[in-house]
Amino acid sequence: MLAYQGQNSQVENVSTAAGGVSQSLRMPLYHQIYLVLRQKILGGELGYDDQLSSELDLAGDYGVSRVTTRRALEELAADGLVVRSRSKGTRVRYRQERRSTTRSGKGLLQKLLTMDNKCTVTVEDFQYLPASNDVAQALNIGVGDIVQKAIRIRHFDTGPFSILITHVPQHVGKNFHMRDLEKMPLLQLLERSGIAVTEARQSISAILADAELARLLNTDVGVALVDVRRIASDENGRAVEYTRAIYRPDRFQYQMTMSMMDGEEANQWSSVKRDEG
């Protein structure tokens, strides 16, 4: 990534530039432009072989100097996202290879199981340790109670796309070992152990990659990641699994098809079970 040369390394004659960049931020303007363009490429707004605006045009768009936009484009080229040529300008060289999962909420657990069978899984960490406050609360156990913790990395052909950090109570974890987690999804291991998972509560948020997450997912520090947390319960309502799944959004996304349903006071959206995967 970039080596900052101080917050005043790029000084422009404007206090706030156009296009979502600002000199008031503690970040060089060239890096702000780099991040904006990088997101457009990774997000698909700029597709493979699309041509970016010239240095001069970008300078006008963002209200900065041509030197600043040149450096932003050079950083994109250093990342392998674009290729620069005097005759053809700057063109995108990133191909979208994001896997899409389309399901209703009811099919989520089964789809996650199917996806596990289609990717490669490596176990980064496996141990038994006392439950922290958040783990104890999620599993409805006492702080300090022993739980099994596992960290797994899931890979597509293009590289790692998610980290799974799972905690299960000790009596659940004793039913399988580290090698089992390399070969089978946790949900399938629970079912093999006679534990019927019937319900899951899930929340979805976003985080920025720290150094460790960036290392595990082979990405850059500071990039946005999808953070999914799930608590799975058995048929008796007991929590048997607490999972945190962290995804690279440029390699994976979850889609849901919705339909408009008649409501008593107003129409409302409802999920539809439709598998396009």
C-alpha positions as CSV (number, residue, x, y, z in Angstrom):
1,M,0.0,0.0,0.0
2,L,0.9,3.6,0.2
3,A,3.5,5.2,2.4
4,Y,2.1,8.5,3.6
5,Q,4.5,11.5,3.5
6,G,2.5,13.5,6.0
7,Q,-0.9,15.1,5.8
8,N,0.4,18.1,4.0
9,S,2.3,16.3,1.3
10,Q,-0.3,17.3,-1.3
11,V,-1.3,21.0,-1.0
12,E,-4.0,22.4,-3.2
13,N,-5.5,25.8,-3.5
14,V,-8.9,24.7,-2.4
15,S,-10.3,23.8,1.0
16,T,-12.8,21.2,-0.3
17,A,-12.4,19.5,-3.7
18,A,-15.1,18.1,-5.8
19,G,-16.0,14.4,-6.2
20,G,-15.9,13.5,-2.5
21,V,-12.4,14.5,-1.7
22,S,-11.4,17.2,0.9
23,Q,-8.3,18.8,2.1
24,S,-9.7,18.9,5.6
25,L,-9.2,15.2,5.9
26,R,-6.0,13.9,7.5
27,M,-5.2,12.1,4.2
28,P,-3.3,13.2,1.1
29,L,-5.6,14.2,-1.8
30,Y,-4.0,11.8,-4.2
31,H,-4.9,9.0,-1.9
32,Q,-8.5,10.1,-1.5
33,I,-8.8,10.1,-5.3
34,Y,-7.1,6.7,-5.4
35,L,-9.7,5.3,-2.9
36,V,-12.6,6.8,-4.9
37,L,-11.4,5.3,-8.2
38,R,-10.5,2.1,-6.6
39,Q,-14.0,1.7,-5.1
40,K,-15.5,2.4,-8.6
41,I,-13.4,-0.4,-10.1
42,L,-13.9,-3.0,-7.3
43,G,-17.6,-2.1,-7.1
44,G,-18.2,-2.6,-10.8
45,E,-19.0,0.9,-11.8
46,L,-15.9,0.8,-14.0
47,G,-15.6,-2.5,-15.7
48,Y,-12.8,-4.4,-17.3
49,D,-11.1,-2.5,-20.2
50,D,-13.1,0.7,-19.4
51,Q,-11.1,3.8,-20.0
52,L,-10.6,6.2,-17.1
53,S,-10.7,10.0,-17.7
54,S,-7.3,11.6,-18.5
55,E,-5.1,13.1,-15.8
56,L,-6.2,16.6,-16.9
57,D,-9.9,15.7,-16.9
58,L,-9.7,14.1,-13.5
59,A,-7.9,17.2,-12.2
60,G,-10.8,19.3,-13.3
61,D,-13.4,16.8,-11.9
62,Y,-11.8,16.8,-8.4
63,G,-10.4,20.3,-8.4
64,V,-6.8,19.3,-7.9
65,S,-3.6,19.5,-9.8
66,R,-2.6,17.2,-12.6
67,V,0.3,16.0,-10.5
68,T,-2.1,14.8,-7.9
69,T,-4.3,12.8,-10.3
70,R,-1.2,11.3,-11.9
71,R,-0.1,9.9,-8.6
72,A,-3.5,8.5,-7.9
73,L,-3.5,6.7,-11.2
74,E,0.0,5.4,-10.6
75,E,-1.1,3.9,-7.3
76,L,-4.0,2.1,-9.1
77,A,-1.5,0.8,-11.7
78,A,0.8,-0.4,-8.9
79,D,-2.1,-2.4,-7.5
80,G,-2.7,-4.0,-10.8
81,L,-6.2,-2.5,-11.1
82,V,-5.3,-0.4,-14.3
83,V,-2.8,-0.3,-17.0
84,R,-1.4,3.0,-18.3
85,S,-0.4,3.7,-21.9
86,R,0.5,6.9,-23.7
87,S,-1.4,5.9,-26.7
88,K,-4.5,4.3,-25.1
89,G,-4.6,6.2,-21.8
90,T,-5.5,4.4,-18.5
91,R,-7.7,1.3,-18.8
92,V,-9.2,-1.0,-16.1
93,R,-7.5,-4.4,-15.8
94,Y,-9.6,-5.7,-12.9
95,R,-12.2,-8.4,-13.6
96,Q,-15.2,-8.8,-11.4
97,E,-15.1,-12.4,-10.1
98,R,-17.5,-11.9,-7.2
99,R,-19.7,-14.9,-6.4
100,S,-23.4,-14.0,-5.9
101,T,-25.7,-15.9,-3.7
102,T,-29.4,-15.3,-4.3
103,R,-31.9,-16.8,-1.7
104,S,-34.7,-16.0,0.6
105,G,-33.9,-15.6,4.3
106,K,-35.4,-19.0,4.9
107,G,-32.8,-20.7,2.8
108,L,-29.8,-18.9,4.2
109,L,-28.4,-21.7,6.4
110,Q,-28.7,-24.3,3.7
111,K,-27.1,-22.0,1.1
112,L,-24.2,-21.3,3.5
113,L,-23.8,-25.1,3.8
114,T,-23.8,-25.6,0.0
115,M,-21.3,-22.7,-0.5
116,D,-18.9,-24.4,2.0
117,N,-18.9,-27.5,-0.1
118,K,-17.9,-25.5,-3.2
119,C,-14.9,-23.7,-1.7
120,T,-11.6,-24.6,-0.1
121,V,-11.3,-24.2,3.7
122,T,-8.1,-23.9,5.7
123,V,-8.1,-23.8,9.5
124,E,-6.0,-20.9,10.8
125,D,-6.6,-21.5,14.6
126,F,-8.2,-24.2,16.8
127,Q,-8.2,-24.1,20.5
128,Y,-10.2,-24.3,23.7
129,L,-10.3,-21.2,25.9
130,P,-12.4,-19.3,28.5
131,A,-15.4,-17.5,27.0
132,S,-15.0,-13.7,26.8
133,N,-17.9,-11.4,27.7
134,D,-19.4,-11.2,24.1
135,V,-19.0,-14.9,23.5
136,A,-20.6,-15.8,26.8
137,Q,-23.5,-13.5,26.1
138,A,-24.0,-14.9,22.6
139,L,-24.0,-18.5,23.8
140,N,-25.8,-17.7,27.1
141,I,-23.1,-19.2,29.2
142,G,-20.9,-17.9,32.0
143,V,-17.9,-15.7,31.4
144,G,-14.9,-17.9,31.6
145,D,-16.7,-21.1,30.7
146,I,-14.6,-23.2,28.3
147,V,-15.5,-22.9,24.6
148,Q,-14.0,-24.2,21.4
149,K,-12.8,-21.5,19.1
150,A,-11.9,-22.0,15.4
151,I,-10.7,-19.6,12.7
152,R,-11.2,-20.8,9.2
153,I,-10.4,-19.1,5.9
154,R,-12.5,-19.9,2.9
155,H,-11.1,-19.6,-0.6
156,F,-12.3,-19.5,-4.2
157,D,-9.9,-20.0,-7.1
158,T,-9.2,-16.3,-7.0
159,G,-8.1,-16.4,-3.3
160,P,-9.5,-15.9,0.2
161,F,-13.0,-14.4,0.4
162,S,-14.1,-14.9,4.0
163,I,-13.0,-15.5,7.5
164,L,-15.1,-17.6,9.8
165,I,-14.6,-17.2,13.5
166,T,-16.7,-19.7,15.4
167,H,-17.3,-20.4,19.1
168,V,-19.2,-23.4,20.4
169,P,-19.8,-24.6,24.0
170,Q,-17.3,-27.2,25.1
171,H,-19.8,-30.1,25.2
172,V,-20.6,-29.3,21.5
173,G,-17.0,-28.9,20.4
174,K,-15.9,-32.3,21.8
175,N,-17.9,-34.0,19.0
176,F,-15.5,-32.9,16.3
177,H,-11.8,-32.0,15.8
178,M,-9.7,-29.6,13.7
179,R,-9.4,-32.0,10.8
180,D,-13.2,-32.3,10.6
181,L,-13.5,-28.5,10.2
182,E,-11.1,-28.7,7.2
183,K,-13.4,-31.2,5.5
184,M,-17.0,-30.4,6.6
185,P,-19.0,-27.2,7.3
186,L,-19.8,-26.6,11.0
187,L,-23.5,-26.9,10.4
188,Q,-23.0,-30.4,8.9
189,L,-20.8,-31.4,11.9
190,L,-23.5,-30.2,14.3
191,E,-26.1,-32.3,12.5
192,R,-23.7,-35.3,12.5
193,S,-23.4,-34.9,16.3
194,G,-27.2,-35.1,16.7
195,I,-27.7,-31.4,17.2
196,A,-30.6,-30.1,15.2
197,V,-30.1,-26.4,14.3
198,T,-33.6,-24.9,13.8
199,E,-33.1,-21.1,14.2
200,A,-30.5,-18.5,13.7
201,R,-30.3,-14.8,14.5
202,Q,-28.1,-12.8,12.2
203,S,-26.8,-9.2,12.0
204,I,-24.9,-7.6,9.2
205,S,-22.6,-4.6,9.5
206,A,-19.4,-3.3,8.0
207,I,-15.9,-2.9,9.3
208,L,-12.5,-1.7,8.1
209,A,-9.7,-4.2,7.7
210,D,-7.0,-4.1,10.4
211,A,-3.6,-5.6,9.8
212,E,-4.6,-9.1,10.8
213,L,-7.8,-9.2,8.8
214,A,-5.9,-7.7,5.8
215,R,-3.3,-10.5,6.1
216,L,-5.8,-13.3,6.3
217,L,-7.9,-12.0,3.4
218,N,-4.9,-10.9,1.3
219,T,-6.2,-7.3,1.0
220,D,-5.2,-3.9,2.1
221,V,-5.5,-2.3,5.6
222,G,-8.4,0.0,5.8
223,V,-10.6,-1.5,3.0
224,A,-14.3,-2.1,3.8
225,L,-15.4,-5.6,4.8
226,V,-18.8,-7.1,5.4
227,D,-19.2,-8.3,9.0
228,V,-21.9,-11.0,9.6
229,R,-22.6,-12.3,13.1
230,R,-24.9,-15.3,13.6
231,I,-26.1,-17.2,16.7
232,A,-27.6,-20.6,15.9
233,S,-29.9,-22.4,18.3
234,D,-31.1,-26.0,18.5
235,E,-34.7,-27.2,18.7
236,N,-34.8,-26.5,22.5
237,G,-33.7,-22.9,21.9
238,R,-30.2,-23.4,23.3
239,A,-27.4,-21.5,21.5
240,V,-25.0,-24.0,20.0
241,E,-22.9,-21.8,17.7
242,Y,-21.7,-18.2,17.6
243,T,-20.1,-17.4,14.2
244,R,-18.6,-14.2,12.9
245,A,-18.1,-14.2,9.2
246,I,-16.1,-11.5,7.6
247,Y,-16.3,-11.1,3.8
248,R,-14.4,-9.4,1.1
249,P,-17.3,-7.6,-0.8
250,D,-15.3,-7.6,-4.1
251,R,-15.3,-11.5,-4.1
252,F,-18.7,-12.3,-2.5
253,Q,-22.1,-10.8,-2.1
254,Y,-25.5,-12.1,-0.8
255,Q,-28.6,-11.1,-2.8
256,M,-32.2,-11.5,-1.9
257,T,-35.2,-11.3,-4.2
258,M,-38.2,-9.4,-2.9
259,S,-41.8,-9.1,-4.0
260,M,-44.4,-6.5,-3.1
261,M,-47.2,-7.9,-0.8
262,D,-50.5,-6.3,0.1
263,G,-50.6,-5.0,3.7
264,E,-53.4,-3.9,6.0
265,E,-52.3,-0.2,5.9
266,A,-49.7,-0.2,3.1
267,N,-48.0,-2.5,0.7
268,Q,-44.7,-4.0,1.9
269,W,-41.8,-6.0,0.7
270,S,-41.5,-9.7,1.4
271,S,-38.7,-12.1,0.5
272,V,-39.2,-14.7,-2.2
273,K,-37.5,-18.1,-2.2
274,R,-35.7,-18.1,-5.5
275,D,-32.4,-19.7,-6.2
276,E,-30.5,-18.3,-9.2
277,G,-27.1,-19.7,-8.1
